[in-house]
């Protein structure tokens, strides 16, 4: 069996430590903000909201969305071909449905026009 490969070139099987730190801070801020809301600790609520807002640019700078923990095994060539066949068939059906929808809309327009013209 072949070795697992990352879904993207930046992936790793466990994620970067910096990504997990951001996730931990966001989780902690969310939980503490919920508790602050219940306890009416408004200063803590606003501190947690600030932490959550600041986590967005921090996560972007750290590249948290490029850090993939999902790994997969390469598809066997036969399986890959079956996937292409199924996807191709689904696209063909979708194109047929779209063209049938356009034809049906044209027929409805013609019927409405004919009804308008008749007294």
Biopython code that builds the backbone (N, CA, C, O; Angstrom):
import numpy as np
from Bio.PDB.StructureBuilder import StructureBuilder

atoms = [
    (1, "UNK", "N", (0.845, -1.176, 0.000)),
    (1, "UNK", "CA", (0.000, 0.000, 0.000)),
    (1, "UNK", "C", (0.889, 1.237, 0.000)),
    (1, "UNK", "O", (1.947, 1.238, 0.629)),
    (2, "UNK", "N", (0.478, 2.266, -0.685)),
    (2, "UNK", "CA", (1.294, 3.466, -0.777)),
    (2, "UNK", "C", (1.126, 4.349, 0.456)),
    (2, "UNK", "O", (0.185, 4.194, 1.234)),
    (3, "UNK", "N", (2.049, 5.263, 0.606)),
    (3, "UNK", "CA", (2.054, 6.168, 1.759)),
    (3, "UNK", "C", (0.957, 7.218, 1.627)),
    (3, "UNK", "O", (0.641, 7.641, 0.515)),
    (4, "UNK", "N", (0.368, 7.647, 2.754)),
    (4, "UNK", "CA", (-0.603, 8.735, 2.691)),
    (4, "UNK", "C", (0.061, 10.018, 2.222)),
    (4, "UNK", "O", (1.249, 10.234, 2.464)),
    (5, "UNK", "N", (-0.696, 10.859, 1.558)),
    (5, "UNK", "CA", (-0.171, 12.136, 1.094)),
    (5, "UNK", "C", (-1.104, 13.247, 1.573)),
    (5, "UNK", "O", (-2.298, 13.010, 1.755)),
    (6, "UNK", "N", (-0.583, 14.439, 1.775)),
    (6, "UNK", "CA", (-1.440, 15.534, 2.239)),
    (6, "UNK", "C", (-2.377, 15.985, 1.133)),
    (6, "UNK", "O", (-2.084, 15.818, -0.051)),
    (7, "UNK", "N", (-3.515, 16.562, 1.531)),
    (7, "UNK", "CA", (-4.453, 17.096, 0.560)),
    (7, "UNK", "C", (-3.892, 18.335, -0.117)),
    (7, "UNK", "O", (-4.218, 18.594, -1.275)),
    (8, "UNK", "N", (-3.060, 19.105, 0.567)),
    (8, "UNK", "CA", (-2.381, 20.257, -0.019)),
    (8, "UNK", "C", (-0.894, 20.123, 0.251)),
    (8, "UNK", "O", (-0.485, 19.296, 1.066)),
    (9, "UNK", "N", (-0.077, 20.929, -0.424)),
    (9, "UNK", "CA", (1.369, 20.832, -0.211)),
    (9, "UNK", "C", (1.782, 21.382, 1.147)),
    (9, "UNK", "O", (2.901, 21.126, 1.591)),
    (10, "UNK", "N", (0.898, 22.144, 1.830)),
    (10, "UNK", "CA", (1.216, 22.706, 3.138)),
    (10, "UNK", "C", (0.756, 21.813, 4.283)),
    (10, "UNK", "O", (0.979, 22.150, 5.446)),
    (11, "UNK", "N", (0.132, 20.703, 3.989)),
    (11, "UNK", "CA", (-0.480, 19.882, 5.024)),
    (11, "UNK", "C", (0.518, 19.115, 5.867)),
    (11, "UNK", "O", (1.646, 18.859, 5.446)),
    (12, "UNK", "N", (0.093, 18.760, 7.044)),
    (12, "UNK", "CA", (0.874, 17.897, 7.924)),
    (12, "UNK", "C", (-0.118, 17.009, 8.664)),
    (12, "UNK", "O", (-1.281, 17.383, 8.814)),
    (13, "UNK", "N", (0.318, 15.839, 9.129)),
    (13, "UNK", "CA", (-0.661, 14.921, 9.716)),
    (13, "UNK", "C", (-1.255, 15.402, 11.037)),
    (13, "UNK", "O", (-2.322, 14.930, 11.428)),
    (14, "UNK", "N", (-0.595, 16.329, 11.736)),
    (14, "UNK", "CA", (-1.106, 16.773, 13.033)),
    (14, "UNK", "C", (-1.387, 18.257, 13.095)),
    (14, "UNK", "O", (-1.929, 18.716, 14.100)),
    (15, "UNK", "N", (-1.056, 19.021, 12.100)),
    (15, "UNK", "CA", (-1.231, 20.466, 12.132)),
    (15, "UNK", "C", (-0.054, 21.128, 12.830)),
    (15, "UNK", "O", (0.655, 20.499, 13.616)),
    (16, "UNK", "N", (0.142, 22.414, 12.529)),
    (16, "UNK", "CA", (1.230, 23.160, 13.154)),
    (16, "UNK", "C", (0.843, 23.523, 14.587)),
    (16, "UNK", "O", (-0.337, 23.699, 14.891)),
    (17, "UNK", "N", (1.824, 23.632, 15.447)),
    (17, "UNK", "CA", (1.584, 24.005, 16.833)),
    (17, "UNK", "C", (0.944, 25.389, 16.907)),
    (17, "UNK", "O", (0.045, 25.614, 17.717)),
    (18, "UNK", "N", (1.401, 26.315, 16.067)),
    (18, "UNK", "CA", (0.840, 27.672, 16.090)),
    (18, "UNK", "C", (-0.649, 27.662, 15.737)),
    (18, "UNK", "O", (-1.418, 28.451, 16.287)),
    (19, "UNK", "N", (-1.058, 26.791, 14.837)),
    (19, "UNK", "CA", (-2.474, 26.695, 14.480)),
    (19, "UNK", "C", (-3.285, 26.191, 15.665)),
    (19, "UNK", "O", (-4.373, 26.696, 15.938)),
    (20, "UNK", "N", (-2.755, 25.198, 16.366)),
    (20, "UNK", "CA", (-3.466, 24.658, 17.519)),
    (20, "UNK", "C", (-3.533, 25.676, 18.658)),
    (20, "UNK", "O", (-4.507, 25.693, 19.410)),
    (21, "UNK", "N", (-2.518, 26.519, 18.793)),
    (21, "UNK", "CA", (-2.551, 27.574, 19.821)),
    (21, "UNK", "C", (-3.673, 28.553, 19.510)),
    (21, "UNK", "O", (-4.414, 28.950, 20.409)),
    (22, "UNK", "N", (-3.808, 28.949, 18.236)),
    (22, "UNK", "CA", (-4.887, 29.867, 17.849)),
    (22, "UNK", "C", (-6.243, 29.216, 18.112)),
    (22, "UNK", "O", (-7.151, 29.873, 18.621)),
    (23, "UNK", "N", (-6.390, 27.956, 17.777)),
    (23, "UNK", "CA", (-7.646, 27.250, 18.021)),
    (23, "UNK", "C", (-7.951, 27.205, 19.517)),
    (23, "UNK", "O", (-9.095, 27.408, 19.923)),
    (24, "UNK", "N", (-6.946, 26.943, 20.328)),
    (24, "UNK", "CA", (-7.136, 26.906, 21.776)),
    (24, "UNK", "C", (-7.544, 28.261, 22.338)),
    (24, "UNK", "O", (-8.434, 28.342, 23.184)),
    (25, "UNK", "N", (-6.897, 29.324, 21.871)),
    (25, "UNK", "CA", (-7.237, 30.673, 22.342)),
    (25, "UNK", "C", (-8.665, 31.031, 21.942)),
    (25, "UNK", "O", (-9.413, 31.588, 22.746)),
    (26, "UNK", "N", (-9.043, 30.718, 20.715)),
    (26, "UNK", "CA", (-10.406, 31.025, 20.255)),
    (26, "UNK", "C", (-11.429, 30.240, 21.073)),
    (26, "UNK", "O", (-12.448, 30.797, 21.481)),
    (27, "UNK", "N", (-11.172, 28.974, 21.315)),
    (27, "UNK", "CA", (-12.095, 28.148, 22.099)),
    (27, "UNK", "C", (-12.221, 28.687, 23.522)),
    (27, "UNK", "O", (-13.325, 28.797, 24.056)),
    (28, "UNK", "N", (-11.092, 29.020, 24.129)),
    (28, "UNK", "CA", (-11.094, 29.554, 25.486)),
    (28, "UNK", "C", (-11.823, 30.902, 25.543)),
    (28, "UNK", "O", (-12.608, 31.141, 26.460)),
    (29, "UNK", "N", (-11.568, 31.779, 24.571)),
    (29, "UNK", "CA", (-12.232, 33.083, 24.545)),
    (29, "UNK", "C", (-13.741, 32.926, 24.350)),
    (29, "UNK", "O", (-14.523, 33.662, 24.952)),
    (30, "UNK", "N", (-14.147, 31.984, 23.522)),
    (30, "UNK", "CA", (-15.570, 31.760, 23.293)),
    (30, "UNK", "C", (-16.251, 31.260, 24.564)),
    (30, "UNK", "O", (-17.325, 31.737, 24.929)),
    (31, "UNK", "N", (-15.620, 30.296, 25.235)),
    (31, "UNK", "CA", (-16.194, 29.747, 26.471)),
    (31, "UNK", "C", (-16.215, 30.793, 27.580)),
    (31, "UNK", "O", (-17.208, 30.921, 28.297)),
    (32, "UNK", "N", (-15.125, 31.540, 27.722)),
    (32, "UNK", "CA", (-15.073, 32.571, 28.758)),
    (32, "UNK", "C", (-16.066, 33.688, 28.456)),
    (32, "UNK", "O", (-16.662, 34.256, 29.372)),
    (33, "UNK", "N", (-16.246, 34.003, 27.178)),
    (33, "UNK", "CA", (-17.237, 35.025, 26.805)),
    (33, "UNK", "C", (-18.643, 34.573, 27.137)),
    (33, "UNK", "O", (-19.460, 35.380, 27.580)),
    (34, "UNK", "N", (-18.941, 33.310, 26.933)),
    (34, "UNK", "CA", (-20.255, 32.782, 27.305)),
    (34, "UNK", "C", (-20.478, 32.848, 28.796)),
    (34, "UNK", "O", (-21.559, 33.219, 29.252)),
    (35, "UNK", "N", (-19.451, 32.487, 29.568)),
    (35, "UNK", "CA", (-19.561, 32.575, 31.022)),
    (35, "UNK", "C", (-19.702, 34.027, 31.464)),
    (35, "UNK", "O", (-20.474, 34.324, 32.376)),
    (36, "UNK", "N", (-18.969, 34.929, 30.829)),
    (36, "UNK", "CA", (-19.047, 36.352, 31.178)),
    (36, "UNK", "C", (-20.442, 36.897, 30.894)),
    (36, "UNK", "O", (-20.947, 37.737, 31.638)),
    (37, "UNK", "N", (-21.052, 36.431, 29.842)),
    (37, "UNK", "CA", (-22.409, 36.870, 29.506)),
    (37, "UNK", "C", (-23.394, 36.405, 30.578)),
    (37, "UNK", "O", (-24.283, 37.162, 30.969)),
    (38, "UNK", "N", (-23.248, 35.198, 31.045)),
    (38, "UNK", "CA", (-24.133, 34.661, 32.081)),
    (38, "UNK", "C", (-23.921, 35.378, 33.418)),
    (38, "UNK", "O", (-24.877, 35.684, 34.130)),
    (39, "UNK", "N", (-22.644, 35.641, 33.746)),
    (39, "UNK", "CA", (-22.306, 36.256, 35.029)),
    (39, "UNK", "C", (-22.355, 37.784, 35.014)),
    (39, "UNK", "O", (-22.090, 38.426, 36.030)),
    (40, "UNK", "N", (-22.689, 38.358, 33.874)),
    (40, "UNK", "CA", (-22.761, 39.813, 33.699)),
    (40, "UNK", "C", (-21.420, 40.480, 33.966)),
    (40, "UNK", "O", (-21.372, 41.591, 34.493)),
    (41, "UNK", "N", (-20.334, 39.810, 33.607)),
    (41, "UNK", "CA", (-18.992, 40.379, 33.711)),
    (41, "UNK", "C", (-18.667, 41.027, 32.368)),
    (41, "UNK", "O", (-17.994, 40.438, 31.522)),
    (42, "UNK", "N", (-19.158, 42.242, 32.195)),
    (42, "UNK", "CA", (-19.103, 42.894, 30.888)),
    (42, "UNK", "C", (-17.677, 43.157, 30.440)),
    (42, "UNK", "O", (-17.384, 43.065, 29.247)),
    (43, "UNK", "N", (-16.781, 43.481, 31.364)),
    (43, "UNK", "CA", (-15.394, 43.729, 30.983)),
    (43, "UNK", "C", (-14.772, 42.471, 30.374)),
    (43, "UNK", "O", (-14.020, 42.554, 29.402)),
    (44, "UNK", "N", (-15.091, 41.295, 30.952)),
    (44, "UNK", "CA", (-14.566, 40.031, 30.428)),
    (44, "UNK", "C", (-15.194, 39.696, 29.074)),
    (44, "UNK", "O", (-14.523, 39.174, 28.184)),
    (45, "UNK", "N", (-16.472, 39.997, 28.928)),
    (45, "UNK", "CA", (-17.149, 39.754, 27.650)),
    (45, "UNK", "C", (-16.477, 40.546, 26.536)),
    (45, "UNK", "O", (-16.197, 40.005, 25.466)),
    (46, "UNK", "N", (-16.216, 41.841, 26.789)),
    (46, "UNK", "CA", (-15.589, 42.673, 25.760)),
    (46, "UNK", "C", (-14.151, 42.237, 25.500)),
    (46, "UNK", "O", (-13.678, 42.323, 24.367)),
    (47, "UNK", "N", (-13.456, 41.775, 26.523)),
    (47, "UNK", "CA", (-12.100, 41.263, 26.339)),
    (47, "UNK", "C", (-12.119, 40.014, 25.449)),
    (47, "UNK", "O", (-11.270, 39.850, 24.573)),
    (48, "UNK", "N", (-13.093, 39.144, 25.688)),
    (48, "UNK", "CA", (-13.219, 37.931, 24.872)),
    (48, "UNK", "C", (-13.608, 38.257, 23.437)),
    (48, "UNK", "O", (-13.109, 37.635, 22.499)),
    (49, "UNK", "N", (-14.495, 39.229, 23.263)),
    (49, "UNK", "CA", (-14.869, 39.649, 21.904)),
    (49, "UNK", "C", (-13.650, 40.194, 21.178)),
    (49, "UNK", "O", (-13.442, 39.894, 20.002)),
    (50, "UNK", "N", (-12.839, 40.996, 21.870)),
    (50, "UNK", "CA", (-11.616, 41.531, 21.252)),
    (50, "UNK", "C", (-10.662, 40.404, 20.866)),
    (50, "UNK", "O", (-10.058, 40.436, 19.793)),
    (51, "UNK", "N", (-10.527, 39.408, 21.742)),
    (51, "UNK", "CA", (-9.647, 38.270, 21.437)),
    (51, "UNK", "C", (-10.148, 37.511, 20.211)),
    (51, "UNK", "O", (-9.354, 37.091, 19.370)),
    (52, "UNK", "N", (-11.461, 37.337, 20.112)),
    (52, "UNK", "CA", (-12.024, 36.636, 18.953)),
    (52, "UNK", "C", (-11.819, 37.429, 17.673)),
    (52, "UNK", "O", (-11.479, 36.859, 16.637)),
    (53, "UNK", "N", (-12.023, 38.738, 17.737)),
    (53, "UNK", "CA", (-11.835, 39.580, 16.543)),
    (53, "UNK", "C", (-10.369, 39.582, 16.119)),
    (53, "UNK", "O", (-10.064, 39.491, 14.930)),
    (54, "UNK", "N", (-9.461, 39.687, 17.089)),
    (54, "UNK", "CA", (-8.037, 39.709, 16.759)),
    (54, "UNK", "C", (-7.526, 38.348, 16.287)),
    (54, "UNK", "O", (-6.487, 38.277, 15.630)),
    (55, "UNK", "N", (-8.226, 37.287, 16.604)),
    (55, "UNK", "CA", (-7.774, 35.961, 16.168)),
    (55, "UNK", "C", (-7.891, 35.788, 14.655)),
    (55, "UNK", "O", (-7.195, 34.956, 14.072)),
    (56, "UNK", "N", (-8.759, 36.562, 14.020)),
    (56, "UNK", "CA", (-8.911, 36.436, 12.566)),
    (56, "UNK", "C", (-7.634, 36.871, 11.841)),
    (56, "UNK", "O", (-7.094, 36.081, 11.067)),
    (57, "UNK", "N", (-7.126, 38.093, 12.056)),
    (57, "UNK", "CA", (-5.874, 38.442, 11.357)),
    (57, "UNK", "C", (-4.672, 37.619, 11.827)),
    (57, "UNK", "O", (-3.775, 37.327, 11.036)),
    (58, "UNK", "N", (-4.651, 37.245, 13.104)),
    (58, "UNK", "CA", (-3.544, 36.421, 13.590)),
    (58, "UNK", "C", (-3.552, 35.065, 12.881)),
    (58, "UNK", "O", (-2.506, 34.579, 12.451)),
    (59, "UNK", "N", (-4.721, 34.463, 12.763)),
    (59, "UNK", "CA", (-4.832, 33.196, 12.054)),
    (59, "UNK", "C", (-4.455, 33.318, 10.594)),
    (59, "UNK", "O", (-3.850, 32.412, 10.022)),
    (60, "UNK", "N", (-4.812, 34.436, 9.993)),
    (60, "UNK", "CA", (-4.469, 34.664, 8.588)),
    (60, "UNK", "C", (-2.955, 34.787, 8.414)),
    (60, "UNK", "O", (-2.385, 34.217, 7.484)),
    (61, "UNK", "N", (-2.305, 35.536, 9.316)),
    (61, "UNK", "CA", (-0.857, 35.706, 9.242)),
    (61, "UNK", "C", (-0.146, 34.367, 9.451)),
    (61, "UNK", "O", (0.843, 34.075, 8.779)),
    (62, "UNK", "N", (-0.645, 33.566, 10.374)),
    (62, "UNK", "CA", (-0.030, 32.265, 10.653)),
    (62, "UNK", "C", (-0.347, 31.217, 9.589)),
    (62, "UNK", "O", (0.263, 30.149, 9.577)),
    (63, "UNK", "N", (-1.292, 31.508, 8.696)),
    (63, "UNK", "CA", (-1.648, 30.561, 7.635)),
    (63, "UNK", "C", (-2.419, 29.362, 8.161)),
    (63, "UNK", "O", (-2.204, 28.234, 7.718)),
    (64, "UNK", "N", (-3.321, 29.611, 9.111)),
    (64, "UNK", "CA", (-4.047, 28.515, 9.746)),
    (64, "UNK", "C", (-4.927, 27.764, 8.743)),
    (64, "UNK", "O", (-5.139, 26.562, 8.902)),
    (65, "UNK", "N", (-5.442, 28.440, 7.722)),
    (65, "UNK", "CA", (-6.312, 27.768, 6.758)),
    (65, "UNK", "C", (-5.520, 26.932, 5.748)),
    (65, "UNK", "O", (-6.095, 26.098, 5.050)),
    (66, "UNK", "N", (-4.228, 27.149, 5.670)),
    (66, "UNK", "CA", (-3.391, 26.339, 4.780)),
    (66, "UNK", "C", (-2.847, 25.106, 5.489)),
    (66, "UNK", "O", (-2.264, 24.225, 4.857)),
    (67, "UNK", "N", (-3.038, 25.047, 6.795)),
    (67, "UNK", "CA", (-2.539, 23.943, 7.591)),
    (67, "UNK", "C", (-3.595, 22.839, 7.621)),
    (67, "UNK", "O", (-4.599, 22.947, 8.325)),
    (68, "UNK", "N", (-3.360, 21.789, 6.859)),
    (68, "UNK", "CA", (-4.345, 20.741, 6.692)),
    (68, "UNK", "C", (-3.997, 19.544, 7.562)),
    (68, "UNK", "O", (-2.852, 19.091, 7.568)),
    (69, "UNK", "N", (-4.970, 19.032, 8.294)),
    (69, "UNK", "CA", (-4.741, 17.804, 9.041)),
    (69, "UNK", "C", (-5.402, 16.621, 8.347)),
    (69, "UNK", "O", (-5.230, 15.484, 8.788)),
    (70, "UNK", "N", (-6.152, 16.856, 7.275)),
    (70, "UNK", "CA", (-6.775, 15.772, 6.533)),
    (70, "UNK", "C", (-5.804, 15.177, 5.539)),
    (70, "UNK", "O", (-5.299, 15.886, 4.669)),
    (71, "UNK", "N", (-5.540, 13.919, 5.648)),
    (71, "UNK", "CA", (-4.661, 13.220, 4.725)),
    (71, "UNK", "C", (-5.453, 12.138, 4.027)),
    (71, "UNK", "O", (-6.489, 11.694, 4.522)),
    (72, "UNK", "N", (-4.971, 11.724, 2.896)),
    (72, "UNK", "CA", (-5.678, 10.716, 2.131)),
    (72, "UNK", "C", (-4.678, 9.796, 1.440)),
    (72, "UNK", "O", (-3.522, 10.160, 1.226)),
    (73, "UNK", "N", (-5.133, 8.624, 1.102)),
    (73, "UNK", "CA", (-4.318, 7.714, 0.309)),
    (73, "UNK", "C", (-4.573, 8.010, -1.163)),
    (73, "UNK", "O", (-5.697, 8.348, -1.537)),
    (74, "UNK", "N", (-3.554, 7.890, -2.000)),
    (74, "UNK", "CA", (-3.771, 8.116, -3.426)),
    (74, "UNK", "C", (-4.785, 7.122, -3.976)),
    (74, "UNK", "O", (-4.822, 5.965, -3.559)),
    (75, "UNK", "N", (-5.596, 7.577, -4.904)),
    (75, "UNK", "CA", (-6.589, 6.699, -5.504)),
    (75, "UNK", "C", (-5.921, 5.723, -6.465)),
    (75, "UNK", "O", (-4.972, 6.072, -7.167)),
    (76, "UNK", "N", (-6.424, 4.515, -6.483)),
    (76, "UNK", "CA", (-5.990, 3.520, -7.445)),
    (76, "UNK", "C", (-6.427, 4.019, -8.826)),
    (76, "UNK", "O", (-7.508, 4.599, -8.938)),
    (77, "UNK", "N", (-5.622, 3.815, -9.893)),
    (77, "UNK", "CA", (-5.993, 4.327, -11.222)),
    (77, "UNK", "C", (-7.379, 3.898, -11.685)),
    (77, "UNK", "O", (-8.080, 4.682, -12.325)),
    (78, "UNK", "N", (-7.786, 2.671, -11.376)),
    (78, "UNK", "CA", (-9.114, 2.199, -11.780)),
    (78, "UNK", "C", (-10.213, 2.984, -11.054)),
    (78, "UNK", "O", (-11.223, 3.355, -11.652)),
    (79, "UNK", "N", (-10.003, 3.228, -9.771)),
    (79, "UNK", "CA", (-10.971, 3.996, -8.988)),
    (79, "UNK", "C", (-11.038, 5.435, -9.498)),
    (79, "UNK", "O", (-12.120, 6.012, -9.597)),
    (80, "UNK", "N", (-9.881, 6.009, -9.821)),
    (80, "UNK", "CA", (-9.837, 7.371, -10.341)),
    (80, "UNK", "C", (-10.643, 7.473, -11.641)),
    (80, "UNK", "O", (-11.368, 8.445, -11.850)),
    (81, "UNK", "N", (-10.513, 6.459, -12.516)),
    (81, "UNK", "CA", (-11.251, 6.469, -13.772)),
    (81, "UNK", "C", (-12.759, 6.374, -13.526)),
    (81, "UNK", "O", (-13.535, 7.045, -14.206)),
    (82, "UNK", "N", (-13.188, 5.540, -12.551)),
    (82, "UNK", "CA", (-14.614, 5.444, -12.219)),
    (82, "UNK", "C", (-15.140, 6.781, -11.713)),
    (82, "UNK", "O", (-16.252, 7.183, -12.057)),
    (83, "UNK", "N", (-14.337, 7.476, -10.890)),
    (83, "UNK", "CA", (-14.754, 8.794, -10.387)),
    (83, "UNK", "C", (-14.952, 9.765, -11.546)),
    (83, "UNK", "O", (-15.931, 10.510, -11.586)),
    (84, "UNK", "N", (-14.010, 9.748, -12.487)),
    (84, "UNK", "CA", (-14.143, 10.641, -13.656)),
    (84, "UNK", "C", (-15.397, 10.307, -14.454)),
    (84, "UNK", "O", (-16.095, 11.211, -14.913)),
    (85, "UNK", "N", (-15.691, 9.022, -14.625)),
    (85, "UNK", "CA", (-16.874, 8.609, -15.378)),
    (85, "UNK", "C", (-18.144, 9.082, -14.692)),
    (85, "UNK", "O", (-19.051, 9.596, -15.346)),
    (86, "UNK", "N", (-18.215, 8.909, -13.363)),
    (86, "UNK", "CA", (-19.402, 9.336, -12.613)),
    (86, "UNK", "C", (-19.550, 10.848, -12.673)),
    (86, "UNK", "O", (-20.654, 11.355, -12.872)),
    (87, "UNK", "N", (-18.454, 11.568, -12.502)),
    (87, "UNK", "CA", (-18.519, 13.028, -12.550)),
    (87, "UNK", "C", (-18.921, 13.493, -13.948)),
    (87, "UNK", "O", (-19.721, 14.419, -14.086)),
    (88, "UNK", "N", (-18.374, 12.859, -14.982)),
    (88, "UNK", "CA", (-18.740, 13.218, -16.351)),
    (88, "UNK", "C", (-20.210, 12.971, -16.626)),
    (88, "UNK", "O", (-20.865, 13.785, -17.278)),
    (89, "UNK", "N", (-20.742, 11.848, -16.132)),
    (89, "UNK", "CA", (-22.155, 11.541, -16.326)),
    (89, "UNK", "C", (-23.022, 12.552, -15.593)),
    (89, "UNK", "O", (-24.046, 12.981, -16.124)),
    (90, "UNK", "N", (-22.634, 12.939, -14.385)),
    (90, "UNK", "CA", (-23.404, 13.916, -13.617)),
    (90, "UNK", "C", (-23.403, 15.276, -14.325)),
    (90, "UNK", "O", (-24.427, 15.959, -14.355)),
    (91, "UNK", "N", (-22.271, 15.667, -14.888)),
    (91, "UNK", "CA", (-22.212, 16.935, -15.621)),
    (91, "UNK", "C", (-23.091, 16.888, -16.868)),
    (91, "UNK", "O", (-23.741, 17.878, -17.204)),
    (92, "UNK", "N", (-23.115, 15.750, -17.554)),
    (92, "UNK", "CA", (-23.959, 15.621, -18.746)),
    (92, "UNK", "C", (-25.431, 15.736, -18.384)),
    (92, "UNK", "O", (-26.191, 16.401, -19.088)),
    (93, "UNK", "N", (-25.842, 15.094, -17.294)),
    (93, "UNK", "CA", (-27.235, 15.181, -16.845)),
    (93, "UNK", "C", (-27.586, 16.619, -16.480)),
    (93, "UNK", "O", (-28.674, 17.097, -16.801)),
    (94, "UNK", "N", (-26.667, 17.307, -15.811)),
    (94, "UNK", "CA", (-26.921, 18.697, -15.429)),
    (94, "UNK", "C", (-27.061, 19.580, -16.670)),
    (94, "UNK", "O", (-27.936, 20.445, -16.710)),
    (95, "UNK", "N", (-26.224, 19.379, -17.673)),
    (95, "UNK", "CA", (-26.319, 20.163, -18.898)),
    (95, "UNK", "C", (-27.634, 19.894, -19.617)),
    (95, "UNK", "O", (-28.247, 20.818, -20.151)),
    (96, "UNK", "N", (-28.073, 18.636, -19.637)),
    (96, "UNK", "CA", (-29.350, 18.302, -20.262)),
    (96, "UNK", "C", (-30.501, 18.985, -19.531)),
    (96, "UNK", "O", (-31.419, 19.512, -20.159)),
    (97, "UNK", "N", (-30.447, 18.972, -18.208)),
    (97, "UNK", "CA", (-31.506, 19.603, -17.415)),
    (97, "UNK", "C", (-31.535, 21.112, -17.663)),
    (97, "UNK", "O", (-32.611, 21.702, -17.768)),
    (98, "UNK", "N", (-30.376, 21.731, -17.755)),
    (98, "UNK", "CA", (-30.323, 23.167, -18.018)),
    (98, "UNK", "C", (-30.883, 23.506, -19.394)),
    (98, "UNK", "O", (-31.624, 24.477, -19.547)),
    (99, "UNK", "N", (-30.524, 22.698, -20.400)),
    (99, "UNK", "CA", (-31.025, 22.972, -21.752)),
    (99, "UNK", "C", (-32.528, 22.710, -21.832)),
    (99, "UNK", "O", (-33.247, 23.434, -22.521)),
    (100, "UNK", "N", (-33.009, 21.674, -21.130)),
    (100, "UNK", "CA", (-34.452, 21.402, -21.110)),
    (100, "UNK", "C", (-35.192, 22.525, -20.399)),
    (100, "UNK", "O", (-36.299, 22.891, -20.793)),
    (101, "UNK", "N", (-34.578, 23.077, -19.346)),
    (101, "UNK", "CA", (-35.191, 24.195, -18.634)),
    (101, "UNK", "C", (-35.304, 25.424, -19.515)),
    (101, "UNK", "O", (-36.298, 26.146, -19.440)),
    (102, "UNK", "N", (-34.306, 25.676, -20.346)),
    (102, "UNK", "CA", (-34.342, 26.823, -21.254)),
    (102, "UNK", "C", (-35.424, 26.636, -22.313)),
    (102, "UNK", "O", (-36.150, 27.574, -22.641)),
    (103, "UNK", "N", (-35.527, 25.398, -22.854)),
    (103, "UNK", "CA", (-36.551, 25.124, -23.866)),
    (103, "UNK", "C", (-37.940, 25.267, -23.271)),
    (103, "UNK", "O", (-38.840, 25.820, -23.903)),
    (104, "UNK", "N", (-38.114, 24.765, -22.052)),
    (104, "UNK", "CA", (-39.411, 24.865, -21.385)),
    (104, "UNK", "C", (-39.791, 26.308, -21.116)),
    (104, "UNK", "O", (-40.962, 26.670, -21.231)),
    (105, "UNK", "N", (-38.829, 27.130, -20.763)),
    (105, "UNK", "CA", (-39.094, 28.546, -20.507)),
    (105, "UNK", "C", (-39.491, 29.255, -21.796)),
    (105, "UNK", "O", (-40.363, 30.124, -21.782)),
    (106, "UNK", "N", (-38.859, 28.891, -22.906)),
    (106, "UNK", "CA", (-39.205, 29.508, -24.190)),
    (106, "UNK", "C", (-40.630, 29.135, -24.597)),
    (106, "UNK", "O", (-41.374, 29.976, -25.101)),
    (107, "UNK", "N", (-41.010, 27.866, -24.375)),
    (107, "UNK", "CA", (-42.367, 27.435, -24.712)),
    (107, "UNK", "C", (-43.394, 28.161, -23.847)),
    (107, "UNK", "O", (-44.444, 28.559, -24.352)),
    (108, "UNK", "N", (-43.120, 28.341, -22.574)),
    (108, "UNK", "CA", (-44.040, 29.060, -21.687)),
    (108, "UNK", "C", (-44.189, 30.511, -22.116)),
    (108, "UNK", "O", (-45.290, 31.059, -22.079)),
    (109, "UNK", "N", (-43.107, 31.130, -22.517)),
    (109, "UNK", "CA", (-43.170, 32.515, -22.990)),
    (109, "UNK", "C", (-44.036, 32.619, -24.238)),
    (109, "UNK", "O", (-44.822, 33.556, -24.376)),
    (110, "UNK", "N", (-43.891, 31.652, -25.150)),
    (110, "UNK", "CA", (-44.676, 31.660, -26.378)),
    (110, "UNK", "C", (-46.162, 31.476, -26.060)),
    (110, "UNK", "O", (-47.013, 32.121, -26.673)),
    (111, "UNK", "N", (-46.475, 30.601, -25.104)),
    (111, "UNK", "CA", (-47.877, 30.395, -24.711)),
    (111, "UNK", "C", (-48.466, 31.655, -24.084)),
    (111, "UNK", "O", (-49.601, 32.021, -24.390)),
    (112, "UNK", "N", (-47.726, 32.311, -23.228)),
    (112, "UNK", "CA", (-48.208, 33.550, -22.607)),
    (112, "UNK", "C", (-48.461, 34.622, -23.647)),
    (112, "UNK", "O", (-49.448, 35.354, -23.574)),
    (113, "UNK", "N", (-47.556, 34.711, -24.625)),
    (113, "UNK", "CA", (-47.737, 35.702, -25.680)),
    (113, "UNK", "C", (-48.982, 35.414, -26.505)),
    (113, "UNK", "O", (-49.723, 36.326, -26.873)),
    (114, "UNK", "N", (-49.206, 34.117, -26.794)),
    (114, "UNK", "CA", (-50.390, 33.728, -27.566)),
    (114, "UNK", "C", (-51.656, 34.027, -26.781)),
    (114, "UNK", "O", (-52.649, 34.453, -27.371)),
    (115, "UNK", "N", (-51.655, 33.820, -25.489)),
    (115, "UNK", "CA", (-52.840, 34.106, -24.664)),
    (115, "UNK", "C", (-53.097, 35.603, -24.590)),
    (115, "UNK", "O", (-54.252, 36.026, -24.543)),
    (116, "UNK", "N", (-52.066, 36.396, -24.578)),
    (116, "UNK", "CA", (-52.210, 37.848, -24.529)),
    (116, "UNK", "C", (-52.808, 38.391, -25.829)),
    (116, "UNK", "O", (-53.600, 39.332, -25.823)),
    (117, "UNK", "N", (-52.404, 37.768, -26.949)),
    (117, "UNK", "CA", (-52.861, 38.237, -28.246)),
    (117, "UNK", "C", (-54.317, 37.879, -28.537)),
    (117, "UNK", "O", (-54.990, 38.577, -29.296)),
    (118, "UNK", "N", (-54.805, 36.791, -27.932)),
    (118, "UNK", "CA", (-56.193, 36.385, -28.198)),
    (118, "UNK", "C", (-57.137, 37.211, -27.317)),
    (118, "UNK", "O", (-56.893, 37.396, -26.125)),
    (119, "UNK", "N", (-58.225, 37.705, -27.933)),
    (119, "UNK", "CA", (-59.170, 38.539, -27.158)),
    (119, "UNK", "C", (-60.061, 37.766, -26.259)),
    (119, "UNK", "O", (-60.891, 38.349, -25.562)),
]
sb = StructureBuilder()
sb.init_structure("model")
sb.init_model(0)
sb.init_chain("A")
sb.init_seg("    ")
for serial, (resi, resn, name, xyz) in enumerate(atoms, 1):
    if name == "N":
        sb.init_residue(resn, " ", resi, " ")
    sb.init_atom(name, np.array(xyz, "f"), 0.0, 1.0, " ", f" {name:<3s}", serial, name[0])
structure = sb.get_structure()
